[in-house]
Amino acid sequence: MRVAIHQGPFDALPDAVRASGADLVVTAEMSTTGYHIGARTHELAEPADGPTAARMSALARETGVALAYGYPEADAGTVHNSVQLVDAAGRRRANYRKTHLFGDLDKAWFTPGDEPVVQADVAGIRVGLLICYDVEFPELVRAHALAGTELLVVPTALMSPYELVADTLVPARAYESQLFVAYANRCDVEQELTYCGRSCVVAPTGEVLARAGAGPALITAEVTRDALAASRLENTHLADRRPELYRGTTA
């Protein structure tokens, strides 16, 4: 599978998708509306099958490319920070609600999700979904690895001065849990926040296969089951686990 990350404005997404040559294109956290927008989050929130979903489905059908995009999801009087995965035929395949909310930026406007592992198959690869701060919890990434996720897709709104997360922590998560990670960040400015870009696709070996800079970019990388299997033969973290020793350590 060829995965691409669109690090740039949402209105440029159609051109990026057409130019990507990818099987799956990933956008940033809350890419459809903006992230640090206060009360407008609730004004702009839509259901998972709303107008934006219809536009994304139409784009996927037109281009034959699957899409994962961040958006504010309205559901039964609550609003979630969500990512939706649409397959190349335009079918809504998976919807994940951010489970770990980051400070007042999230907690003031969003209700946390309670489903830790959400997955769907795209182009023969099992894709799992997380959002931004979620990836900073190793337990959650490991839960994905144990549930069969092969490519972990992480729409993000990481701001300066936290480049360490994109540069160091994300490759560590890929290596320790033996999966591919597509980490799709913003690169714009909202109020006092400057998002740092540095989106990346990382292999289970910890190798950074593609890396964006601080500005708009379209990056691509190949994700294969053969590469994943080879890495897991070399790095046996998952096979060597001793769960009986860990009981009670996550409370």
N, C-alpha and C positions, 0 to 999 in steps of 0.2 A: 504494500500500500504506500502511496505517496501522500504525505500529509503536509499541508501548508498552514502557515500562520500569517494572518493579515494584521499587521501592527500599523494601524492608521485609522482615519475617519470612516465611520460606518457608511457614509454616502458613497465612498469609493469602493465598497465591497464588491458590487457586481463586476466592475472592471478587473479587480484583483482575482476574483473567482475564475473569470474567463481566461486570465493570463497565467493561472497557477499551474496548469497541467496536473493537478492533484486529484486524488480520490476524495479527500476530506480537507476542508478549509475551516480553520478555527479563528474566532474573533475574541476580543477581550471581554472582561467582566463589564456588565451593563453597557455593552457597546451600542445598543440600539437607542439609548436615551442620554447617556452620561451617568456617572456614578455619584459624584459629590454635588447633588443638585437639590438637596433638602426636600421640602414638601412636594416638589414637582415629581418626585419618585412615585408618589401615590396618584398624582394626577395622570401620569403617563403609563401607569401599570396596566397590563392587559392579561387576559386569560391565556393559557398555553395554546389555545386554538384561535387566538384573536387575529386582528388584521396583520400584525407583523409576522406571525407564523404563516399566514397565507402568502405573504410576499416572499418569505424565505423558501417556502415549498415551491413556489413558482420559479424562483431562481434556480433551485436545485434541479427541478425537472428540465428547465431550459438548458442548463449547462452539463447535466449529468454528474454533478459534484455534490457530495454530502456536505452539510454545514453544521457547525456547532457555534451557537451565538449566545451571548449573555444579555439578559433582559430583566425588567421588573415584572414579576408574575402576580396578577391579582387572582385570588381564589377565596370565595366565601367570606369576604370582608377583611381578609388579611393580604399582605403583600410580602412576597419572597424574593430574595436575590437568587435568580435562577439561570440555568443554562439549558438550552434545548438542542437536541440532536435530530436533524432531518436527513433522511437518506437521499441517495441520488435520484430516487423516483419521487421525491417530494413528500414522503410519508414521515410523520412525526414518530420517532423511534424511542426516544428517551428524554426525560425531563428531570433535572436534579435541582434541589433547593439547598443553598448554602447552609451547612450545618454549624459552622463555627463563625460567629459574627465578630467582626473586628471593631472594637471600641464603639463610640457613639456614632461614627460614620455609618455603621450597619445597624446597631441596636436601636437607634432612634427611629428607624424607618422600616425595618424588616423583621419578619417572624422567622426564626430558624427552622430549617427542615429537620426531619428526624429519620431519614432513610440514608444510611451512610454509603451504601454501594448501589449505584445505578449504572447499568451497562446496556450496550447493544452492539451487534456485529455490523461492521462496515468493511466492505471489500475483503472479507475473510479474516479480519482482525477484531478481537473483542476489545471494544472501546469503553473505558470507564470515565466518569465525570466527577470532577471536584471544582471548587472555585476559590482562587486566591489564598486566603488565610488557612483554608482547609489543609493545603499541602504542607503546612508547617507542623502538622500533627502526625508523627510517624505511624501512630496506631492506625490512622485512617488510610494511609497509603498502603500499609501492610495488609489491611483488610481487603483492599482491592486486589493485591497480588494473590492472596489466598483464595479469593473468589474467582480468579481466572482472568482478571484484567491484563491485557497485553500492552495496550496504549492508554495511558492516563492523560486525559485532556483537561487543562486547567486554565480557563479564562481568568484574567487577573487585572487588578488595578493597583499595582505596586508603585509606591511613590519614593522619591529620594528622601532621606539618605539610606534607604534599605536595599540597595543593590546587592548586598550580601545574599539575600534570599534567592535572587535570580542566578547569581554567579556561583554560589557555593552550595546552598541548601538544596536546590532543585536537582543538580547532578548527584548529590548524596542520596536523595530519596530514590532516584532511578537506580542507583547502584545497590543500595541496601535492600530494596524490595524487588530488584530484578524485573523491571519493566521499562518500557519507553515512556517518556513524559513529553508532552507538547504544552509548553507554558506560554500563554498568549497574553502579553501585557499591553497596557495603554501607553501612549507617548505624548499626550497632550497636557494642558494645564487647566485646572478647575479651581477657581478661587485661590486659596493658599497652597494647593497641592500641585506639585510638578511630578508627573508620572515618568518613570525612568526608562521605559522601553525594555530593551535587553531580553525580548522574547527569545525562546530557545526550544529546540527539539533535542532531547538527550537520550542516548542509548542506554540499555541496562548495564553496559560496561562503565558508565559514567562519562563516556565520550560525548562531547557536545557536537552534534551532527550539523547544526545550523544555529546561528546566533545573529540577532538583529542588534543594531546600535540604539542610539537615543531617539532617532527620528522615524518617520514613516518607512515601512519596509514590508516586503513580502518574502518570506523565507520558506524553503521546502526541504524535506528529507525523506528518505526511504525507511519504512518500518516493515520488517519481515519476521515471520515466525522462525525461520532458520537462524537468523541472528540472535533472536531471543533464546532459542534452544541452546545454541553454542555458548552464550554467555552464562546460562544457568548450569551448564556442565562445568564451566571454569569456576564460577562463583556459586558455592552451594549453600548460601545463606538460608534459603527456603527449605531445602532438604534437611539441613542440620539443626533446625529449630528443635527445642525441647519444651513444648507448651506446658508440660506438667510442672516445670520450674517457675513459670511466669504467673501462675494463678494468684490473684490478689494484688499483682503489682501495678495494675492500671486503674485502681480505684482512687 
